[in-house]
Amino acid sequence: MDTKRITVTSPLLPDLKEFHSLLQEIWESKWITNNGQFHKQLEKELSAYLKVPYISLFTNGTLPLITALQALHITGEVITTPYSFVATTHSLWWNGIKPVFVDVDPLTGNLDPEKIEAAITPRTTAIMPVHVYGNPCDIQRIQEIADKYGLRVIYDAAHAFGVESLNPNPSPTEEGTWSSILTAGDMSTLSFHATKVYNTIEGGALVMHDEQTKKRIDYLKNFGFAGETEVVAPGINSKMDEMRAAYGLLNLRQVDAAIEARRQVAIKYREALKDVSGIRFMNDIPGVKHNYSYFPIFIDETAYGMTRDELYFKMKSQNILGRRYFYPLISTFATYRGLDSARPENLPNAHKLADSVICLPMHHELSEEDVERILSFIVK
Ligand SMILES: *Cc1c(COP(=O)(O)O)cnc(C)c1O
């Protein structure tokens, strides 16, 4: 029996020799953290690659969420989604903010903008949506609502590394210009965790619109230090070190090839699954440049003839490790389930997605045989 283990993801690793030579430089410079040369260079290269005006590196993808809320002085209540990784809601909790869960779109899993207004109270100060699986939220509609009520918008864009959208109204001189979805809202956060499309082992970033905000964020991630003896705010320590910045520079050179390899896997999955009744998957959205970070399928147990968990454990028994992202919903965890907005009746679409999803293995090293083996347990 073929028992090679297939994991849901596999980290993109830089060439060890190249990494070693950058480590050599770090050793020689004796500058190992605190805005060193590789940190500066990675910020510069990422801002060009991602097409964003300003970016600040972090030591993981959770601290930029916490820091963005601090920087914007967000208090009271924040409208957010239960269909995400727990860090989204935890960042609110760590700031003493009450999360208010709003249901998601039944197809995309992104916050449903039409349900936001009903959840706004006099205490609401911001909206924190997530571009789930890297599919862009309805950015325009969310901004309209935010503007109408004077709310801030902080996107958890942990899944949206490199995702771009085609300018819907190009001027006569520019045809089809692509722009980053990371410039939506007031700020967007990224995660460079080992499991993500682009990783620095652990790492993350915050994307902002102006130099002043970047400066403030850079103070906040370094205890609030604005100079040798001046502390301008109660900051935290969430800086990225030189080793991981150097590793990140090397990974940036190969991330396009990794995304293309993922795209090829997505093509094979879609081709094989398109006629399987009871399985829904997500297609590319016209006008969006995707990153193929995840490949979720949603099981309709009646039509498919097997429950999600039956399929999940059947795959697992064959050493094929999908993941039930996002199950259970954040709103069901002990910390949050007592909230009024966490009631299951308030979140029917999110519950339906959480109860039917499996993310299939998706990474740059899946071979044709791997994909065939995975599909052989799903396609009947
Ligand atoms: C991965 C992830 C995070 C947290 O990132 P870390 O780098 O692991 O701290 C936050 N939000 C979402 C949606 C994520 O998937």
Ligand as a Chemical Component Dictionary entry (heavy atoms), coordinates in Angstrom:
data_LIG
# 
_chem_comp.id                   LIG 
_chem_comp.type                 NON-POLYMER 
_chem_comp.pdbx_formal_charge   0 
_chem_comp.three_letter_code    LIG 
# 
loop_
_chem_comp_atom.comp_id 
_chem_comp_atom.atom_id 
_chem_comp_atom.alt_atom_id 
_chem_comp_atom.type_symbol 
_chem_comp_atom.charge 
_chem_comp_atom.model_Cartn_x 
_chem_comp_atom.model_Cartn_y 
_chem_comp_atom.model_Cartn_z 
_chem_comp_atom.pdbx_ordinal 
LIG C1 C1 C 0 -2.346 32.536 9.816  1  
LIG C2 C2 C 0 -3.401 33.509 10.137 2  
LIG C3 C3 C 0 -3.226 34.510 11.111 3  
LIG C4 C4 C 0 -2.107 34.521 12.103 4  
LIG O1 O1 O 0 -0.878 34.543 11.618 5  
LIG P1 P1 P 0 0.372  34.039 12.478 6  
LIG O2 O2 O 0 1.506  34.452 11.596 7  
LIG O3 O3 O 0 0.257  32.560 12.618 8  
LIG O4 O4 O 0 0.368  34.757 13.784 9  
LIG C5 C5 C 0 -4.224 35.467 11.260 10 
LIG N1 N1 N 0 -5.338 35.433 10.533 11 
LIG C6 C6 C 0 -5.573 34.477 9.614  12 
LIG C7 C7 C 0 -6.839 34.512 8.818  13 
LIG C8 C8 C 0 -4.614 33.463 9.398  14 
LIG O5 O5 O 0 -4.879 32.491 8.515  15 
# 
loop_
_chem_comp_bond.comp_id 
_chem_comp_bond.atom_id_1 
_chem_comp_bond.atom_id_2 
_chem_comp_bond.value_order 
_chem_comp_bond.pdbx_ordinal 
LIG C1 C2 SING 1  
LIG C2 C3 SING 2  
LIG C2 C8 DOUB 3  
LIG C3 C4 SING 4  
LIG C3 C5 DOUB 5  
LIG C4 O1 SING 6  
LIG O1 P1 SING 7  
LIG P1 O2 DOUB 8  
LIG P1 O3 SING 9  
LIG P1 O4 SING 10 
LIG C5 N1 SING 11 
LIG N1 C6 DOUB 12 
LIG C6 C7 SING 13 
LIG C6 C8 SING 14 
LIG C8 O5 SING 15 
# 
